[in-house]
């Protein structure tokens, strides 16, 4: 009977080893599955955050586009007391003046809120102004807001 008993005794550690390996594999599989599920929830949360931030970015971009529209810039400049500039004049290299300069319209200053303010007379000429060439003509096309005149 000793040979039968030794075969059974030799199988016991092998069975315990196989059971331990299966249990360890099962526990590892459960931990791995839990980590994957946790990462899935994190991914879902990050995708929602990305959607929220994308919507916020688009709303802010619409605000920027609305603020930089020409009519909005003109309205805001007038609220700040800015007025369109007059006709510019340019100096030629020989020192002669090219163009017919006019003074910008004056706006009421914020310090004279209660007083009446007469605008400075804008001088206009019946003769057409000489057209500047190159980069200077790009500056003269259209009107751009400038700072208010200083009481001249």
Secondary structure, 3 states (H helix, E strand, C coil): CHHHHHHHHHHHHHHHHHHHHHHHHHHHHHHHHHHHHHHHHHHHHHHHHHHHHHHHHHHHHHHHHHHCCHHHHHHHHHHCCCEECCCCCEECCCCCEECCCCCCCCCCCHHHCCCCCCCCCCCCCCCCCCCCCCHHHHHHCCCCEECCCCCC
